[in-house]
Amino acid sequence: MSAVMETSPMVEVRQRSIQQGSLLSNPAFRWFWFGQAATMLATQVFAVALTWLLLQITGSGVALGSVLVASAIPRAVFILIGGAISDRSTPWKLLFRTVILNAVWMSVIAALLAWDSLTLLPMYLLAVLYGLTDAFLYPAMYSAIPRLARPDQLARANAYGSTTETLTNILGPAGSGFLIGLVGLPVTFILIVGFYALGGFSFGQLRRYPDSFTQASPANSADLGAQVWAGLRFAWANRIIRLNLLIIAAINFAVLGPIVVGTAALAELRFGNDPTVYGGLLAAFSIGALPGAIIAGTIKREISPALMLALICFSMGLGLMLTGFAETGLVAALIYSLTGVGVGFGGVIATTWLQKRTPLELQGRVTGLLMFSAIALDPFSNAFAGFMLDVSLTGLFVVAGSLMLGIGLLAWSQRHQREE
């Protein structure tokens, strides 16, 4: 943003209006929210379509897990760099470029499917590219929220984002299962391209509202490595942030693989090999998370993030264990829906707590670190799920649920810890 724009009376009037108005009165936030919704919808449809595609091609939980690992590794390796770059750049630029790149990767898959040329080897390459762009996309997306919302609006802004994510989690899996059955995988991937393109268009509109973003202190003077290290030092110096990052990493290991691989296997092996059932199960979880996120957006009193993480762990642990014994898709969907309530509520509260304690100029790096904790163990979780799936489908869910209950007890024991 130029110096003329920064001192312009028109800009000052506009910024005062944004600071005094409601969250949705800010057109930049509205465009951001719309782009976030389109991007999340594309991501959810892709997750279901990819899982179903790989199971149909290979019929192996190990092969499915290995492709997911190929995507997770570059995401984990580069996400801290992505967070640092999001702190030193204009948010909309990074959002626009990464979403458009994801549209390109989806176009390649759609073309290979249409030509009946898709094999496992190009899927590994595309998975790596997709994971790489995601490493830059998500720190930019989540660190943009504190720049667009006042501190007193953060809980509501995160509730909007979580509600949007939840709705796309409902529409995406259910819709993609229906689409795959109705029009096939090639057309489904073409629609994913369209969703990503729509997200890119929406993020591109943010360039019209540079004065709507709260400006962080410039960080361009330091080299990239020093910026990443500064973010690590900040997070590690705070006992509560440090503890919660470790707990989130443990949750990731226990849940990611069993949910992604295990739910698809349930639909294929126990519930009639129907992609609609698979999508419906993932949607059911989000149906429960929706009221949890909405309620969290209305909470004014600050709640311990450790307590919220314990709530998430207990909800997921019990839900996973019960799911392992479900004999019908309807019973599994009911369990997933009830499980989602605690996860939706706790996620909004914990995210808002972290944003309020992070300086604006460090939001991207701390978000990247948070996401690193949430995905760093993806390869091991997917490998664990693939191995357990070949041993016992029920055992996969029981072991994962038991791990979650143990992690929940650890988080509960730390609920009264104070920040350093």
N, C-alpha and C positions, 0 to 999 in steps of 0.2 A: 504494500500500500504506500503510495507516494506521500511525501511530506505535505503537499498541498491538500490531499484528501484528509490527512490526519488533523489539520488545523482548520479545515473548512467549517464555517458556521452551519452549513446544511448537514454535514456529517455529525456535528455535535448535537444538533436538534434531533437528528434521527437516532443517535445512540441514547439520548435521554429518553426518547419515546420508547425504545426497545427495553431499556432498563426499568421503566415504570409500567410497561404494559404486561399483558399476560403472555405466556409462553407461545401460544398459537397465534398471537398477533404479530409475531416476527416471521416475515415471509421466508427468510433464510432457513429458519428451523422447520417451516412447513416443507420446503423443498428437500431439506436433509431427511426429514422423516419419510417423505415419499420415496426418495432414493434408497433409504435404509430398508423400507418394506419390500421394494422390488428386488433388491439384492438378496435379502434374506429368503424371499420366496424362491428365487432362482436356486439358491444354495440348498434349500430343503428338497426341492424337486430333484435336483441333481443327486443328492445323497441317496434318495430312494432308487432313482433310475440306475445309478452306478452300481449299487449293491445288488439290485435285481439282475442287471446285465451280467455282472461277473459270476453270480451264482448260476445263471443260465449257460454261460460260456464254459465254466470250469467245473461246476458242481462241487467245489471244494471250499471249505471254510478257511483252510490254510492259504489258498490262492487269493481269496478275498482279503484276508488279513494282510497279506504281503503287499497288495496294491495300496491298501490304506496306509501301510507303513511307508511306502514310497512317497506318498503325499505328506505324511506327518513329519518326516525327517527334515526336508527343507523348510517347512513351516516353523519347526522348533529351532532350527539353526539360525534362521534369519529374522525371527520375530523381534528380538531385542534391537537389531539394527533398524527394522521397520519402525519400531517405536521411537528411536532417536531421530530418524528422518522425518517422522510426522511432527515432532516437536520443532524442527527447524524449517518446515515448509508450510505453505498454505494448505489447509486440510482438503479443500475441494479438489485440488490438483491431483493429490495422491489417490483420493477416492475415485475420481473420474478415470484415471489411467489404469488402475488395477482392475476395476470392474469391466472396462472395455477389454482388457487382456483376457479376463475370464470368459468373456463372450467369444473371443477368438478360439480358446481351447475347446469350448463346447461345440463350436462350428466344425472343428476338425473331427471330433467324435461323431457328430451327426453325418458328416460326409463319408467317413469310413463305414458307418453302419449302412448308409444308403447304398454304398458300393459293395456291401457284403465282404469288406476287407479287414474288419477289425479283429485283431488277435491280442494276446496278452502283452506282447512286447510294447506296442505303441501305447497301451494303457498305462504301463509303468512310466513311460516318458511323460505322458500328459498328466499323470498324477503328480509327478515331480514339479512340473510347471505350474499346476494349479496350487500346490502347496506353497510354492515360492511367491506367487502373487498374493495369496491369502496372508502371508507373513507381513505384508505392507498394508493390505486393505483393512484388517480389523483393528490394529492400533490406531490408524487414522480415523476410523469410524467412531470408536468409543472415546477417543480423546477429544473429538470434536464437540461432544455434548457439553462438557464444562465451559467451552468457549462460547457456546450459543445460549446457555442458560445461566441465570443468576444462582448464587448458592442456595437461596431459599426455594428455587425451582428445580433443583437437581433431582430430588426424589420423584417429582412428577415427570420430569424429562426421562429419567430412567424407567419409570413405570410405563410411559408411552412406548419407549423402545422395547421393553420387555413384553408389553402387551402385543406390540407389532410382531415381535419374534414369535410369541406364542400363537398368534393367529396364523402366521405363515407356517408354523409347525403343524397346525391343524389342517390348513388348506393345502399346503405343499405335499405332505405324505399321502393324505386321502386323495387329493386331486391327481397326484402322479400315479398312484396305484390304479386309479380309474383310467387315466390317460394311456398308460402302458397297455392295459387290457383292451382299450377301445381303438387306439390309433397306432400302437406299436412304439418301440423304442426310438427309431429315427425321428419321427415327428415330435415325440416328447423332448428330445434333445434340441430340436429346432425351437420349440417353445422356451426352453431354458435360455437359449441365445437371446430371444426376444426380451425376456425378463431382465437379463443382465444389461442389455442395451438400454432398456427403459431406466434402469438404475443409473447408468452412466449419463444419460440425458439429464436426469434430475440433479445429480451431483454437479454437472456442468453448469446448471443455472445459478449455483452458489457464487460464481464469479461476478454476478451482478450486484452482490450485497457484501462487499469486503468490509464495510463498516458495521455489519451485524455481528462480527466475531470479536470477542474480547481478545486483545492482543497480549500474548505472552512475552516475557523478556526475551530478546534475541539470543539464540544459542549458537549462531553460526561461527563465532570466534574460535570455539574449541573444535578439535578434530573429532571425528565420529567415534573413535574408540574411547576418548575421554568422556564424551557425552554418555555413552552406554555405561561406563564405569560410574559416573556420577549418579545415574539412576539406580544402579545396584547398591551403591553406598547408602543412598537415601532409604531404600526399602529395608536393607539389612540393619540399619541403625534403629529402626522402630520395632520393638519386640512384638507388638500385636500384628503389624504388617508381615513381619518375618514368619511368625507362627502360622498365620492364615495362608500365606503362600505355600508353605509346606503341606498344610492340610488339604489345600486345593489340589496339589500335585498327587496326593494319595487318593483323593476322590476320583481324579481322572483315571488313575490306573485301575481302580476297582470297577468303574462304571462304563467308560467309553467303549471298550471292546465288547463286553457283554450286551450292551444295548444295541450297538450297530450290527454286530454279527449274530448275537443270540436271537434278537427279535426276528430278523430275516429267516433264521433257521426254524424258529417256531412256526412262522407262517408256511414255510415250505414243507417241513417234516410232520407237523402236528395238526395244522389247520387247513389242509387241502391244497397246498402249493398255489395259493391265490395272491397275486400282488396287491389286490385291493385290501385284503386282510392285513398285509404287512403295513401298508400306508395307514390303515385305520388304527392299528395299534400305536404307531408313533403319534398319530393325531390325538388319540385318547389321552396320552400323557400331557399334551399341550392344553387340552380342554380343562384339565385340572389345574394347570399352572396359570391359566388366564385369571380366574378370580383371586388367586394368591398374589399375582403381580398388581392387580388393580387395588386391592386392599393395602398393599405395601405402599403405594403411591400416596395414600391418605394419612399415613402415620407421621406424626409430628415429633414424637419423642425418639431420641436416639437409642438404639438397641445394640448390645454387644455383637460384633460380627462373629465371634466364636460361637455364641448362642445360635445365631442364624445358620452357621455351617453345621452345627450339631443337628439342627432341625432338618436340614437338607439330607444329612447322612442317615438319620433315623428313618425318614420317609423313604429314601431310595433303598435302604437296606431291607426293610420289611417288604417293600414292594417287589424287589428282585427275588427274594426268597419265595414269596407266594406265587410269583409268576412262573417259577420253575415247575410248579405242580399244577398249573392251570391246564384243564383238558379241553376248553373251548375258547375260541377267539373272544367271545363276549365276556367271559370271566377275566381273561387277561386284560381286555380293554378297561374293564371296571377297576381292576387293580392299578393299572397305569394312570387312570384318571385321578384316583384318590392320592396316589403318590405325588402327582404333579403339583398339588396345592401347596405343600410345604416347600417344594423346590422353587416355585414361582415367587412366593413371599420372601423366602430367605435370600434369593439371588438379588432382588432389587435393594433390600436393606443393606446387604454386605457391600454391593457395588457403590451405593451412595456414600456409605461411611468412608470407603477408600478415596473416592473423588474429593470429598471435603477436606481430607488430610494431606492431599498432594498438591504442591504448588503448580500453578497453571503451566509453567515452562517445563515441568516434569511429567505432565499427564500422559504423553505418548509413551515415554519410557516405562513408567510404572504400569500403564495398561499393557504394554508389551511384555513386561515381566509377569504380570498377572496371567496373561494368556500363555506365556511360556510355561508357567506352573500348570496351567490347565491342559496343555497339549504335549509337554515334554515327554511324558510317559506313554503317549499314543502308540508308538511302535511295540512297546512291551505289552500294553493292554490288548492290542489287536492280536499279537502273537499268542498271548495267554488265552484269549477267547477262542482263537482258531484251534489251539491245542485241546482245550477243554471240550470244544464242540465235537471233536473227533472221539473224545472219551465218553462224555455224557452230557446231553443237552440240559437235563435237570440239574446235574452237578455244576454246570457253568453258572447258573443263576443262584444256586445255594451258596457256592463259594464266594461269588461276587457280593451277595447280600450280607454274608457274614463279615467280610472285609469292611463293608460300609458301616455296619453296626459298631465294629471296633474303632474305626476312625471317628465315628460320632461320639463315642465315649471319651476319646482323647480331646475332641473339640469342647465337649461339655465341661471337662475338668479344667479348661483354660478360660472359661467365660468371665471370670472376675479379674483376669490379668489386666494390668494398666500399661499404657504406653510409656516408653522411656523418654 
